[in-house]
Amino acid sequence: MEKPNQKFSVKKRAKSFSHALNGLKILFSEEHNSRIHLVISLFVIVAAYYFDVSALEWVALILCIGFVFVLEIINSAIENLSDYVQPEKHEAIKKTKDLAAAAVLVGSIVSAIVGLLIFLPKAISVMTWLQFQ
């Protein structure tokens, strides 16, 4: 179904932004894993500041944080829609939800590897420096 050619409306854009903010509110109030991701993200940001990471490392960390949150949002949307469409247990719905959850898992693992590649050498360097003081 095509939308008729509509003029730009600040009011409609503001309403759209409001819906997106409501989505974030729902994410953090209803999805436990999102709160875990938030705590880990804050820890990563503090560690990045402490270790004085480079601009490129900041970019990688922020992209990874965003990547995991986007996957969590999509996973939550798929789960909510699946539960609405098929409230009873159904193998196809289970498969869909498992695949969406796997996407979050893979994104989290990739992000953790990026974090290790950035922070592990810095942590080892600090520990070595402390050992010889």
BELNOR-V734106 format. One record per residue. SS is DSSP state (H for helix, E for strand, L for the rest). BURIAL is # if it has 24 or more other C-alpha atoms within 12 Angstrom, else .. Layout:
ss->SS burial->BURIAL
ss->SS burial->BURIAL
This chain:
ss->L burial->.
ss->L burial->.
ss->L burial->.
ss->L burial->.
ss->L burial->.
ss->L burial->.
ss->L burial->.
ss->L burial->.
ss->L burial->.
ss->H burial->.
ss->H burial->.
ss->H burial->.
ss->H burial->.
ss->H burial->.
ss->H burial->.
ss->H burial->.
ss->H burial->.
ss->H burial->.
ss->H burial->.
ss->H burial->.
ss->H burial->.
ss->H burial->.
ss->H burial->.
ss->H burial->#
ss->H burial->.
ss->H burial->.
ss->H burial->#
ss->H burial->.
ss->H burial->.
ss->H burial->.
ss->L burial->#
ss->H burial->.
ss->H burial->#
ss->H burial->#
ss->H burial->.
ss->H burial->.
ss->H burial->#
ss->H burial->.
ss->H burial->.
ss->H burial->.
ss->H burial->#
ss->H burial->.
ss->H burial->.
ss->H burial->#
ss->H burial->#
ss->H burial->.
ss->H burial->.
ss->H burial->#
ss->H burial->.
ss->H burial->.
ss->L burial->.
ss->L burial->.
ss->L burial->#
ss->L burial->.
ss->H burial->.
ss->H burial->.
ss->H burial->#
ss->H burial->#
ss->H burial->.
ss->H burial->#
ss->H burial->#
ss->H burial->.
ss->H burial->.
ss->H burial->#
ss->H burial->#
ss->H burial->.
ss->H burial->#
ss->H burial->#
ss->H burial->#
ss->H burial->#
ss->H burial->#
ss->H burial->#
ss->H burial->#
ss->H burial->#
ss->H burial->#
ss->H burial->#
ss->H burial->#
ss->H burial->#
ss->H burial->#
ss->H burial->.
ss->H burial->.
ss->H burial->#
ss->H burial->.
ss->H burial->.
ss->H burial->.
ss->L burial->.
ss->L burial->.
ss->L burial->.
ss->L burial->.
ss->L burial->.
ss->H burial->.
ss->H burial->.
ss->H burial->.
ss->H burial->.
ss->H burial->.
ss->H burial->#
ss->H burial->#
ss->H burial->.
ss->H burial->.
ss->H burial->#
ss->H burial->#
ss->H burial->.
ss->H burial->#
ss->H burial->#
ss->H burial->.
ss->H burial->.
ss->H burial->#
ss->H burial->#
ss->H burial->.
ss->H burial->.
ss->H burial->#
ss->H burial->#
ss->H burial->.
ss->H burial->#
ss->H burial->#
ss->H burial->.
ss->H burial->.
ss->H burial->#
ss->H burial->#
ss->H burial->.
ss->H burial->.
ss->H burial->.
ss->H burial->.
ss->H burial->.
ss->H burial->.
ss->H burial->.
ss->H burial->.
ss->H burial->.
ss->H burial->.
ss->H burial->.
ss->H burial->.
ss->L burial->.
ss->L burial->.
